[in-house]
Amino acid sequence: MEHEARPEESRHNGPLPNELQVQLSRFREGLAEMDQRTRTVVREHPIACVLGAVALGYLAGRLFTKRW
């Protein structure tokens, strides 16, 4: 049976150092905060977000095609 690593353990070396645990926790909190802010902006400005996504997709498509 495969062992699933807990967040406070690495897959190869056992428990993570305390400093790394703190950094990982801060990173997760930052991601959660960014996710919440993004969701709020999309709820408040859905049309602008869709138009922005379309524009970015168009630019990315133009950037990665050889017919520029």
PDB file of N, H, CA, C and O in Angstrom:
ATOM      1  N   MET A   1       0.836  -1.180   0.000  1.00  0.00           N
ATOM      2  CA  MET A   1       0.000   0.000   0.000  1.00  0.00           C
ATOM      3  C   MET A   1       0.878   1.239   0.000  1.00  0.00           C
ATOM      4  O   MET A   1       1.858   1.302   0.742  1.00  0.00           O
ATOM      5  N   GLU A   2       0.548   2.204  -0.804  1.00  0.00           N
ATOM      6  H   GLU A   2      -0.249   2.153  -1.407  1.00  0.00           H
ATOM      7  CA  GLU A   2       1.360   3.399  -0.973  1.00  0.00           C
ATOM      8  C   GLU A   2       1.149   4.370   0.176  1.00  0.00           C
ATOM      9  O   GLU A   2       0.017   4.607   0.597  1.00  0.00           O
ATOM     10  N   HIS A   3       2.237   4.930   0.680  1.00  0.00           N
ATOM     11  H   HIS A   3       3.156   4.738   0.337  1.00  0.00           H
ATOM     12  CA  HIS A   3       2.171   5.911   1.770  1.00  0.00           C
ATOM     13  C   HIS A   3       1.946   7.290   1.179  1.00  0.00           C
ATOM     14  O   HIS A   3       2.701   7.731   0.312  1.00  0.00           O
ATOM     15  N   GLU A   4       0.926   7.961   1.638  1.00  0.00           N
ATOM     16  H   GLU A   4       0.313   7.603   2.342  1.00  0.00           H
ATOM     17  CA  GLU A   4       0.641   9.318   1.164  1.00  0.00           C
ATOM     18  C   GLU A   4       1.260  10.304   2.140  1.00  0.00           C
ATOM     19  O   GLU A   4       0.980  10.257   3.338  1.00  0.00           O
ATOM     20  N   ALA A   5       2.098  11.195   1.631  1.00  0.00           N
ATOM     21  H   ALA A   5       2.325  11.233   0.658  1.00  0.00           H
ATOM     22  CA  ALA A   5       2.802  12.161   2.485  1.00  0.00           C
ATOM     23  C   ALA A   5       1.844  13.206   3.019  1.00  0.00           C
ATOM     24  O   ALA A   5       1.012  13.734   2.281  1.00  0.00           O
ATOM     25  N   ARG A   6       1.963  13.499   4.291  1.00  0.00           N
ATOM     26  H   ARG A   6       2.639  13.070   4.890  1.00  0.00           H
ATOM     27  CA  ARG A   6       1.196  14.583   4.881  1.00  0.00           C
ATOM     28  C   ARG A   6       1.881  15.891   4.546  1.00  0.00           C
ATOM     29  O   ARG A   6       3.066  15.888   4.213  1.00  0.00           O
ATOM     30  N   PRO A   7       1.161  17.030   4.622  1.00  0.00           N
ATOM     31  CA  PRO A   7       1.758  18.317   4.264  1.00  0.00           C
ATOM     32  C   PRO A   7       3.028  18.633   5.047  1.00  0.00           C
ATOM     33  O   PRO A   7       3.924  19.298   4.527  1.00  0.00           O
ATOM     34  N   GLU A   8       3.116  18.165   6.288  1.00  0.00           N
ATOM     35  H   GLU A   8       2.389  17.625   6.710  1.00  0.00           H
ATOM     36  CA  GLU A   8       4.294  18.486   7.092  1.00  0.00           C
ATOM     37  C   GLU A   8       5.430  17.495   6.895  1.00  0.00           C
ATOM     38  O   GLU A   8       6.439  17.567   7.597  1.00  0.00           O
ATOM     39  N   GLU A   9       5.280  16.561   5.943  1.00  0.00           N
ATOM     40  H   GLU A   9       4.461  16.502   5.373  1.00  0.00           H
ATOM     41  CA  GLU A   9       6.341  15.601   5.657  1.00  0.00           C
ATOM     42  C   GLU A   9       6.737  15.679   4.195  1.00  0.00           C
ATOM     43  O   GLU A   9       5.897  15.905   3.324  1.00  0.00           O
ATOM     44  N   SER A  10       8.013  15.491   3.932  1.00  0.00           N
ATOM     45  H   SER A  10       8.696  15.307   4.640  1.00  0.00           H
ATOM     46  CA  SER A  10       8.436  15.382   2.541  1.00  0.00           C
ATOM     47  C   SER A  10       8.298  13.926   2.131  1.00  0.00           C
ATOM     48  O   SER A  10       8.137  13.056   2.987  1.00  0.00           O
ATOM     49  N   ARG A  11       8.359  13.654   0.862  1.00  0.00           N
ATOM     50  H   ARG A  11       8.490  14.361   0.167  1.00  0.00           H
ATOM     51  CA  ARG A  11       8.190  12.279   0.392  1.00  0.00           C
ATOM     52  C   ARG A  11       9.439  11.434   0.632  1.00  0.00           C
ATOM     53  O   ARG A  11       9.354  10.207   0.676  1.00  0.00           O
ATOM     54  N   HIS A  12      10.595  12.076   0.787  1.00  0.00           N
ATOM     55  H   HIS A  12      10.664  13.073   0.751  1.00  0.00           H
ATOM     56  CA  HIS A  12      11.828  11.305   0.838  1.00  0.00           C
ATOM     57  C   HIS A  12      12.562  11.386   2.170  1.00  0.00           C
ATOM     58  O   HIS A  12      13.289  10.455   2.516  1.00  0.00           O
ATOM     59  N   ASN A  13      12.401  12.436   2.910  1.00  0.00           N
ATOM     60  H   ASN A  13      11.810  13.193   2.629  1.00  0.00           H
ATOM     61  CA  ASN A  13      13.261  12.641   4.067  1.00  0.00           C
ATOM     62  C   ASN A  13      12.530  12.783   5.395  1.00  0.00           C
ATOM     63  O   ASN A  13      13.113  13.291   6.353  1.00  0.00           O
ATOM     64  N   GLY A  14      11.291  12.357   5.485  1.00  0.00           N
ATOM     65  H   GLY A  14      10.817  11.944   4.707  1.00  0.00           H
ATOM     66  CA  GLY A  14      10.566  12.459   6.741  1.00  0.00           C
ATOM     67  C   GLY A  14      10.045  13.863   6.988  1.00  0.00           C
ATOM     68  O   GLY A  14       9.716  14.582   6.044  1.00  0.00           O
ATOM     69  N   PRO A  15       9.969  14.258   8.259  1.00  0.00           N
ATOM     70  CA  PRO A  15       9.397  15.568   8.599  1.00  0.00           C
ATOM     71  C   PRO A  15      10.174  16.730   7.986  1.00  0.00           C
ATOM     72  O   PRO A  15      11.397  16.683   7.852  1.00  0.00           O
ATOM     73  N   LEU A  16       9.437  17.767   7.622  1.00  0.00           N
ATOM     74  H   LEU A  16       8.444  17.806   7.731  1.00  0.00           H
ATOM     75  CA  LEU A  16      10.055  18.967   7.073  1.00  0.00           C
ATOM     76  C   LEU A  16      10.606  19.829   8.203  1.00  0.00           C
ATOM     77  O   LEU A  16      10.057  19.826   9.305  1.00  0.00           O
ATOM     78  N   PRO A  17      11.677  20.562   7.945  1.00  0.00           N
ATOM     79  CA  PRO A  17      12.178  21.501   8.952  1.00  0.00           C
ATOM     80  C   PRO A  17      11.108  22.540   9.281  1.00  0.00           C
ATOM     81  O   PRO A  17      10.291  22.896   8.432  1.00  0.00           O
ATOM     82  N   ASN A  18      11.124  23.018  10.517  1.00  0.00           N
ATOM     83  H   ASN A  18      11.788  22.729  11.207  1.00  0.00           H
ATOM     84  CA  ASN A  18      10.106  23.958  10.988  1.00  0.00           C
ATOM     85  C   ASN A  18      10.032  25.205  10.110  1.00  0.00           C
ATOM     86  O   ASN A  18       8.936  25.676   9.807  1.00  0.00           O
ATOM     87  N   GLU A  19      11.161  25.740   9.701  1.00  0.00           N
ATOM     88  H   GLU A  19      12.052  25.357   9.946  1.00  0.00           H
ATOM     89  CA  GLU A  19      11.176  26.944   8.867  1.00  0.00           C
ATOM     90  C   GLU A  19      10.470  26.698   7.535  1.00  0.00           C
ATOM     91  O   GLU A  19       9.732  27.554   7.047  1.00  0.00           O
ATOM     92  N   LEU A  20      10.700  25.529   6.957  1.00  0.00           N
ATOM     93  H   LEU A  20      11.299  24.833   7.353  1.00  0.00           H
ATOM     94  CA  LEU A  20      10.055  25.189   5.695  1.00  0.00           C
ATOM     95  C   LEU A  20       8.549  25.017   5.890  1.00  0.00           C
ATOM     96  O   LEU A  20       7.767  25.394   5.017  1.00  0.00           O
ATOM     97  N   GLN A  21       8.144  24.459   7.012  1.00  0.00           N
ATOM     98  H   GLN A  21       8.780  24.153   7.720  1.00  0.00           H
ATOM     99  CA  GLN A  21       6.714  24.330   7.306  1.00  0.00           C
ATOM    100  C   GLN A  21       6.058  25.702   7.378  1.00  0.00           C
ATOM    101  O   GLN A  21       4.958  25.900   6.862  1.00  0.00           O
ATOM    102  N   VAL A  22       6.741  26.654   8.025  1.00  0.00           N
ATOM    103  H   VAL A  22       7.635  26.494   8.444  1.00  0.00           H
ATOM    104  CA  VAL A  22       6.211  28.014   8.153  1.00  0.00           C
ATOM    105  C   VAL A  22       6.086  28.651   6.776  1.00  0.00           C
ATOM    106  O   VAL A  22       5.064  29.262   6.466  1.00  0.00           O
ATOM    107  N   GLN A  23       7.119  28.514   5.946  1.00  0.00           N
ATOM    108  H   GLN A  23       7.950  28.017   6.197  1.00  0.00           H
ATOM    109  CA  GLN A  23       7.090  29.092   4.607  1.00  0.00           C
ATOM    110  C   GLN A  23       5.982  28.461   3.764  1.00  0.00           C
ATOM    111  O   GLN A  23       5.285  29.156   3.024  1.00  0.00           O
ATOM    112  N   LEU A  24       5.825  27.156   3.878  1.00  0.00           N
ATOM    113  H   LEU A  24       6.391  26.591   4.479  1.00  0.00           H
ATOM    114  CA  LEU A  24       4.782  26.454   3.133  1.00  0.00           C
ATOM    115  C   LEU A  24       3.413  26.921   3.590  1.00  0.00           C
ATOM    116  O   LEU A  24       2.520  27.115   2.766  1.00  0.00           O
ATOM    117  N   SER A  25       3.235  27.100   4.869  1.00  0.00           N
ATOM    118  H   SER A  25       3.960  26.943   5.539  1.00  0.00           H
ATOM    119  CA  SER A  25       1.966  27.579   5.413  1.00  0.00           C
ATOM    120  C   SER A  25       1.656  28.993   4.914  1.00  0.00           C
ATOM    121  O   SER A  25       0.519  29.281   4.541  1.00  0.00           O
ATOM    122  N   ARG A  26       2.655  29.871   4.904  1.00  0.00           N
ATOM    123  H   ARG A  26       3.579  29.637   5.207  1.00  0.00           H
ATOM    124  CA  ARG A  26       2.466  31.237   4.405  1.00  0.00           C
ATOM    125  C   ARG A  26       2.128  31.234   2.917  1.00  0.00           C
ATOM    126  O   ARG A  26       1.284  32.004   2.461  1.00  0.00           O
ATOM    127  N   PHE A  27       2.792  30.365   2.171  1.00  0.00           N
ATOM    128  H   PHE A  27       3.479  29.739   2.541  1.00  0.00           H
ATOM    129  CA  PHE A  27       2.534  30.260   0.737  1.00  0.00           C
ATOM    130  C   PHE A  27       1.089  29.836   0.492  1.00  0.00           C
ATOM    131  O   PHE A  27       0.405  30.404  -0.359  1.00  0.00           O
ATOM    132  N   ARG A  28       0.629  28.835   1.240  1.00  0.00           N
ATOM    133  H   ARG A  28       1.185  28.373   1.931  1.00  0.00           H
ATOM    134  CA  ARG A  28      -0.757  28.376   1.091  1.00  0.00           C
ATOM    135  C   ARG A  28      -1.744  29.473   1.462  1.00  0.00           C
ATOM    136  O   ARG A  28      -2.758  29.646   0.786  1.00  0.00           O
ATOM    137  N   GLU A  29      -1.461  30.213   2.522  1.00  0.00           N
ATOM    138  H   GLU A  29      -0.637  30.072   3.071  1.00  0.00           H
ATOM    139  CA  GLU A  29      -2.325  31.319   2.920  1.00  0.00           C
ATOM    140  C   GLU A  29      -2.364  32.393   1.835  1.00  0.00           C
ATOM    141  O   GLU A  29      -3.422  32.952   1.543  1.00  0.00           O
ATOM    142  N   GLY A  30      -1.207  32.677   1.241  1.00  0.00           N
ATOM    143  H   GLY A  30      -0.348  32.223   1.478  1.00  0.00           H
ATOM    144  CA  GLY A  30      -1.144  33.648   0.154  1.00  0.00           C
ATOM    145  C   GLY A  30      -1.948  33.198  -1.052  1.00  0.00           C
ATOM    146  O   GLY A  30      -2.644  34.000  -1.675  1.00  0.00           O
ATOM    147  N   LEU A  31      -1.854  31.917  -1.381  1.00  0.00           N
ATOM    148  H   LEU A  31      -1.289  31.265  -0.874  1.00  0.00           H
ATOM    149  CA  LEU A  31      -2.640  31.390  -2.500  1.00  0.00           C
ATOM    150  C   LEU A  31      -4.129  31.472  -2.212  1.00  0.00           C
ATOM    151  O   LEU A  31      -4.914  31.820  -3.093  1.00  0.00           O
ATOM    152  N   ALA A  32      -4.520  31.156  -0.992  1.00  0.00           N
ATOM    153  H   ALA A  32      -3.882  30.874  -0.276  1.00  0.00           H
ATOM    154  CA  ALA A  32      -5.936  31.225  -0.626  1.00  0.00           C
ATOM    155  C   ALA A  32      -6.440  32.672  -0.705  1.00  0.00           C
ATOM    156  O   ALA A  32      -7.557  32.924  -1.159  1.00  0.00           O
ATOM    157  N   GLU A  33      -5.611  33.611  -0.261  1.00  0.00           N
ATOM    158  H   GLU A  33      -4.705  33.407   0.107  1.00  0.00           H
ATOM    159  CA  GLU A  33      -5.996  35.027  -0.320  1.00  0.00           C
ATOM    160  C   GLU A  33      -6.111  35.491  -1.768  1.00  0.00           C
ATOM    161  O   GLU A  33      -7.057  36.194  -2.122  1.00  0.00           O
ATOM    162  N   MET A  34      -5.156  35.102  -2.602  1.00  0.00           N
ATOM    163  H   MET A  34      -4.387  34.531  -2.314  1.00  0.00           H
ATOM    164  CA  MET A  34      -5.192  35.481  -4.012  1.00  0.00           C
ATOM    165  C   MET A  34      -6.413  34.866  -4.689  1.00  0.00           C
ATOM    166  O   MET A  34      -7.057  35.520  -5.509  1.00  0.00           O
ATOM    167  N   ASP A  35      -6.736  33.629  -4.359  1.00  0.00           N
ATOM    168  H   ASP A  35      -6.213  33.098  -3.693  1.00  0.00           H
ATOM    169  CA  ASP A  35      -7.909  32.979  -4.911  1.00  0.00           C
ATOM    170  C   ASP A  35      -9.176  33.749  -4.538  1.00  0.00           C
ATOM    171  O   ASP A  35     -10.046  33.965  -5.382  1.00  0.00           O
ATOM    172  N   GLN A  36      -9.276  34.159  -3.285  1.00  0.00           N
ATOM    173  H   GLN A  36      -8.569  33.983  -2.600  1.00  0.00           H
ATOM    174  CA  GLN A  36     -10.453  34.890  -2.835  1.00  0.00           C
ATOM    175  C   GLN A  36     -10.564  36.246  -3.533  1.00  0.00           C
ATOM    176  O   GLN A  36     -11.653  36.645  -3.947  1.00  0.00           O
ATOM    177  N   ARG A  37      -9.430  36.958  -3.664  1.00  0.00           N
ATOM    178  H   ARG A  37      -8.546  36.633  -3.328  1.00  0.00           H
ATOM    179  CA  ARG A  37      -9.461  38.252  -4.355  1.00  0.00           C
ATOM    180  C   ARG A  37      -9.862  38.090  -5.814  1.00  0.00           C
ATOM    181  O   ARG A  37     -10.628  38.892  -6.349  1.00  0.00           O
ATOM    182  N   THR A  38      -9.334  37.040  -6.461  1.00  0.00           N
ATOM    183  H   THR A  38      -8.711  36.389  -6.027  1.00  0.00           H
ATOM    184  CA  THR A  38      -9.668  36.789  -7.861  1.00  0.00           C
ATOM    185  C   THR A  38     -11.151  36.503  -8.023  1.00  0.00           C
ATOM    186  O   THR A  38     -11.797  37.026  -8.930  1.00  0.00           O
ATOM    187  N   ARG A  39     -11.684  35.672  -7.141  1.00  0.00           N
ATOM    188  H   ARG A  39     -11.159  35.247  -6.404  1.00  0.00           H
ATOM    189  CA  ARG A  39     -13.109  35.361  -7.209  1.00  0.00           C
ATOM    190  C   ARG A  39     -13.960  36.612  -7.017  1.00  0.00           C
ATOM    191  O   ARG A  39     -14.980  36.781  -7.684  1.00  0.00           O
ATOM    192  N   THR A  40     -13.543  37.484  -6.109  1.00  0.00           N
ATOM    193  H   THR A  40     -12.714  37.347  -5.566  1.00  0.00           H
ATOM    194  CA  THR A  40     -14.285  38.718  -5.856  1.00  0.00           C
ATOM    195  C   THR A  40     -14.276  39.618  -7.091  1.00  0.00           C
ATOM    196  O   THR A  40     -15.316  40.159  -7.467  1.00  0.00           O
ATOM    197  N   VAL A  41     -13.122  39.781  -7.718  1.00  0.00           N
ATOM    198  H   VAL A  41     -12.278  39.341  -7.412  1.00  0.00           H
ATOM    199  CA  VAL A  41     -13.019  40.626  -8.906  1.00  0.00           C
ATOM    200  C   VAL A  41     -13.872  40.063 -10.035  1.00  0.00           C
ATOM    201  O   VAL A  41     -14.553  40.814 -10.732  1.00  0.00           O
ATOM    202  N   VAL A  42     -13.839  38.744 -10.220  1.00  0.00           N
ATOM    203  H   VAL A  42     -13.285  38.133  -9.653  1.00  0.00           H
ATOM    204  CA  VAL A  42     -14.624  38.130 -11.297  1.00  0.00           C
ATOM    205  C   VAL A  42     -16.119  38.301 -11.033  1.00  0.00           C
ATOM    206  O   VAL A  42     -16.888  38.545 -11.963  1.00  0.00           O
ATOM    207  N   ARG A  43     -16.536  38.176  -9.770  1.00  0.00           N
ATOM    208  H   ARG A  43     -15.912  37.978  -9.015  1.00  0.00           H
ATOM    209  CA  ARG A  43     -17.960  38.373  -9.445  1.00  0.00           C
ATOM    210  C   ARG A  43     -18.388  39.816  -9.677  1.00  0.00           C
ATOM    211  O   ARG A  43     -19.498  40.068 -10.145  1.00  0.00           O
ATOM    212  N   GLU A  44     -17.511  40.767  -9.352  1.00  0.00           N
ATOM    213  H   GLU A  44     -16.609  40.563  -8.972  1.00  0.00           H
ATOM    214  CA  GLU A  44     -17.860  42.179  -9.483  1.00  0.00           C
ATOM    215  C   GLU A  44     -17.771  42.681 -10.921  1.00  0.00           C
ATOM    216  O   GLU A  44     -18.494  43.602 -11.298  1.00  0.00           O
ATOM    217  N   HIS A  45     -16.893  42.087 -11.726  1.00  0.00           N
ATOM    218  H   HIS A  45     -16.305  41.339 -11.420  1.00  0.00           H
ATOM    219  CA  HIS A  45     -16.663  42.551 -13.100  1.00  0.00           C
ATOM    220  C   HIS A  45     -16.582  41.372 -14.076  1.00  0.00           C
ATOM    221  O   HIS A  45     -15.536  41.158 -14.688  1.00  0.00           O
ATOM    222  N   PRO A  46     -17.662  40.610 -14.230  1.00  0.00           N
ATOM    223  CA  PRO A  46     -17.583  39.400 -15.064  1.00  0.00           C
ATOM    224  C   PRO A  46     -17.321  39.687 -16.543  1.00  0.00           C
ATOM    225  O   PRO A  46     -16.558  38.962 -17.182  1.00  0.00           O
ATOM    226  N   ILE A  47     -17.931  40.715 -17.085  1.00  0.00           N
ATOM    227  H   ILE A  47     -18.551  41.303 -16.566  1.00  0.00           H
ATOM    228  CA  ILE A  47     -17.754  40.996 -18.518  1.00  0.00           C
ATOM    229  C   ILE A  47     -16.318  41.424 -18.808  1.00  0.00           C
ATOM    230  O   ILE A  47     -15.715  40.964 -19.778  1.00  0.00           O
ATOM    231  N   ALA A  48     -15.775  42.293 -17.980  1.00  0.00           N
ATOM    232  H   ALA A  48     -16.265  42.666 -17.192  1.00  0.00           H
ATOM    233  CA  ALA A  48     -14.393  42.731 -18.168  1.00  0.00           C
ATOM    234  C   ALA A  48     -13.423  41.554 -18.046  1.00  0.00           C
ATOM    235  O   ALA A  48     -12.436  41.484 -18.778  1.00  0.00           O
ATOM    236  N   CYS A  49     -13.699  40.644 -17.136  1.00  0.00           N
ATOM    237  H   CYS A  49     -14.501  40.700 -16.542  1.00  0.00           H
ATOM    238  CA  CYS A  49     -12.820  39.479 -16.970  1.00  0.00           C
ATOM    239  C   CYS A  49     -12.872  38.563 -18.190  1.00  0.00           C
ATOM    240  O   CYS A  49     -11.841  38.059 -18.636  1.00  0.00           O
ATOM    241  N   VAL A  50     -14.061  38.351 -18.724  1.00  0.00           N
ATOM    242  H   VAL A  50     -14.898  38.760 -18.362  1.00  0.00           H
ATOM    243  CA  VAL A  50     -14.186  37.510 -19.910  1.00  0.00           C
ATOM    244  C   VAL A  50     -13.493  38.170 -21.100  1.00  0.00           C
ATOM    245  O   VAL A  50     -12.769  37.509 -21.844  1.00  0.00           O
ATOM    246  N   LEU A  51     -13.714  39.471 -21.281  1.00  0.00           N
ATOM    247  H   LEU A  51     -14.302  40.008 -20.677  1.00  0.00           H
ATOM    248  CA  LEU A  51     -13.050  40.177 -22.388  1.00  0.00           C
ATOM    249  C   LEU A  51     -11.529  40.157 -22.219  1.00  0.00           C
ATOM    250  O   LEU A  51     -10.800  39.996 -23.198  1.00  0.00           O
ATOM    251  N   GLY A  52     -11.058  40.318 -21.007  1.00  0.00           N
ATOM    252  H   GLY A  52     -11.650  40.449 -20.213  1.00  0.00           H
ATOM    253  CA  GLY A  52      -9.621  40.248 -20.749  1.00  0.00           C
ATOM    254  C   GLY A  52      -9.059  38.875 -21.048  1.00  0.00           C
ATOM    255  O   GLY A  52      -7.973  38.757 -21.615  1.00  0.00           O
ATOM    256  N   ALA A  53      -9.790  37.833 -20.671  1.00  0.00           N
ATOM    257  H   ALA A  53     -10.672  37.929 -20.210  1.00  0.00           H
ATOM    258  CA  ALA A  53      -9.342  36.466 -20.944  1.00  0.00           C
ATOM    259  C   ALA A  53      -9.297  36.197 -22.448  1.00  0.00           C
ATOM    260  O   ALA A  53      -8.370  35.559 -22.946  1.00  0.00           O
ATOM    261  N   VAL A  54     -10.305  36.689 -23.160  1.00  0.00           N
ATOM    262  H   VAL A  54     -11.058  37.208 -22.755  1.00  0.00           H
ATOM    263  CA  VAL A  54     -10.328  36.522 -24.627  1.00  0.00           C
ATOM    264  C   VAL A  54      -9.141  37.251 -25.253  1.00  0.00           C
ATOM    265  O   VAL A  54      -8.475  36.712 -26.136  1.00  0.00           O
ATOM    266  N   ALA A  55      -8.879  38.466 -24.799  1.00  0.00           N
ATOM    267  H   ALA A  55      -9.420  38.904 -24.081  1.00  0.00           H
ATOM    268  CA  ALA A  55      -7.760  39.244 -25.344  1.00  0.00           C
ATOM    269  C   ALA A  55      -6.429  38.557 -25.066  1.00  0.00           C
ATOM    270  O   ALA A  55      -5.574  38.477 -25.949  1.00  0.00           O
ATOM    271  N   LEU A  56      -6.250  38.062 -23.850  1.00  0.00           N
ATOM    272  H   LEU A  56      -6.944  38.127 -23.133  1.00  0.00           H
ATOM    273  CA  LEU A  56      -5.006  37.356 -23.527  1.00  0.00           C
ATOM    274  C   LEU A  56      -4.863  36.078 -24.347  1.00  0.00           C
ATOM    275  O   LEU A  56      -3.765  35.744 -24.794  1.00  0.00           O
ATOM    276  N   GLY A  57      -5.966  35.367 -24.545  1.00  0.00           N
ATOM    277  H   GLY A  57      -6.858  35.639 -24.182  1.00  0.00           H
ATOM    278  CA  GLY A  57      -5.929  34.159 -25.362  1.00  0.00           C
ATOM    279  C   GLY A  57      -5.566  34.468 -26.803  1.00  0.00           C
ATOM    280  O   GLY A  57      -4.790  33.743 -27.426  1.00  0.00           O
ATOM    281  N   TYR A  58      -6.127  35.541 -27.326  1.00  0.00           N
ATOM    282  H   TYR A  58      -6.757  36.130 -26.819  1.00  0.00           H
ATOM    283  CA  TYR A  58      -5.812  35.955 -28.694  1.00  0.00           C
ATOM    284  C   TYR A  58      -4.328  36.306 -28.821  1.00  0.00           C
ATOM    285  O   TYR A  58      -3.651  35.861 -29.749  1.00  0.00           O
ATOM    286  N   LEU A  59      -3.832  37.110 -27.875  1.00  0.00           N
ATOM    287  H   LEU A  59      -4.381  37.471 -27.122  1.00  0.00           H
ATOM    288  CA  LEU A  59      -2.420  37.497 -27.915  1.00  0.00           C
ATOM    289  C   LEU A  59      -1.496  36.297 -27.757  1.00  0.00           C
ATOM    290  O   LEU A  59      -0.477  36.209 -28.443  1.00  0.00           O
ATOM    291  N   ALA A  60      -1.835  35.382 -26.871  1.00  0.00           N
ATOM    292  H   ALA A  60      -2.663  35.454 -26.314  1.00  0.00           H
ATOM    293  CA  ALA A  60      -1.014  34.180 -26.693  1.00  0.00           C
ATOM    294  C   ALA A  60      -1.031  33.339 -27.967  1.00  0.00           C
ATOM    295  O   ALA A  60      -0.002  32.805 -28.379  1.00  0.00           O
ATOM    296  N   GLY A  61      -2.199  33.227 -28.584  1.00  0.00           N
ATOM    297  H   GLY A  61      -3.035  33.661 -28.249  1.00  0.00           H
ATOM    298  CA  GLY A  61      -2.285  32.473 -29.831  1.00  0.00           C
ATOM    299  C   GLY A  61      -1.447  33.098 -30.924  1.00  0.00           C
ATOM    300  O   GLY A  61      -0.765  32.396 -31.672  1.00  0.00           O
ATOM    301  N   ARG A  62      -1.496  34.415 -31.020  1.00  0.00           N
ATOM    302  H   ARG A  62      -2.050  34.985 -30.413  1.00  0.00           H
ATOM    303  CA  ARG A  62      -0.677  35.114 -32.026  1.00  0.00           C
ATOM    304  C   ARG A  62       0.809  34.972 -31.715  1.00  0.00           C
ATOM    305  O   ARG A  62       1.626  34.836 -32.626  1.00  0.00           O
ATOM    306  N   LEU A  63       1.151  35.002 -30.464  1.00  0.00           N
ATOM    307  H   LEU A  63       0.488  35.112 -29.724  1.00  0.00           H
ATOM    308  CA  LEU A  63       2.548  34.916 -30.063  1.00  0.00           C
ATOM    309  C   LEU A  63       3.139  33.550 -30.402  1.00  0.00           C
ATOM    310  O   LEU A  63       4.305  33.454 -30.787  1.00  0.00           O
ATOM    311  N   PHE A  64       2.340  32.494 -30.262  1.00  0.00           N
ATOM    312  H   PHE A  64       1.393  32.571 -29.949  1.00  0.00           H
ATOM    313  CA  PHE A  64       2.856  31.136 -30.440  1.00  0.00           C
ATOM    314  C   PHE A  64       2.603  30.549 -31.821  1.00  0.00           C
ATOM    315  O   PHE A  64       2.914  29.383 -32.061  1.00  0.00           O
ATOM    316  N   THR A  65       2.046  31.337 -32.728  1.00  0.00           N
ATOM    317  H   THR A  65       1.793  32.284 -32.534  1.00  0.00           H
ATOM    318  CA  THR A  65       1.910  30.839 -34.096  1.00  0.00           C
ATOM    319  C   THR A  65       3.029  31.429 -34.936  1.00  0.00           C
ATOM    320  O   THR A  65       3.610  32.458 -34.589  1.00  0.00           O
ATOM    321  N   LYS A  66       3.316  30.777 -36.020  1.00  0.00           N
ATOM    322  H   LYS A  66       2.844  29.942 -36.301  1.00  0.00           H
ATOM    323  CA  LYS A  66       4.411  31.228 -36.882  1.00  0.00           C
ATOM    324  C   LYS A  66       3.952  32.252 -37.902  1.00  0.00           C
ATOM    325  O   LYS A  66       4.777  32.790 -38.640  1.00  0.00           O
ATOM    326  N   ARG A  67       2.666  32.536 -37.963  1.00  0.00           N
ATOM    327  H   ARG A  67       1.996  32.099 -37.363  1.00  0.00           H
ATOM    328  CA  ARG A  67       2.128  33.465 -38.960  1.00  0.00           C
ATOM    329  C   ARG A  67       2.072  34.879 -38.433  1.00  0.00           C
ATOM    330  O   ARG A  67       1.231  35.642 -38.908  1.00  0.00           O
ATOM    331  N   TRP A  68       2.866  35.276 -37.526  1.00  0.00           N
ATOM    332  H   TRP A  68       3.549  34.657 -37.139  1.00  0.00           H
ATOM    333  CA  TRP A  68       2.823  36.600 -36.882  1.00  0.00           C
ATOM    334  C   TRP A  68       3.007  37.649 -37.876  1.00  0.00           C
ATOM    335  O   TRP A  68       3.003  38.831 -37.533  1.00  0.00           O
TER     336      TRP A  68
END
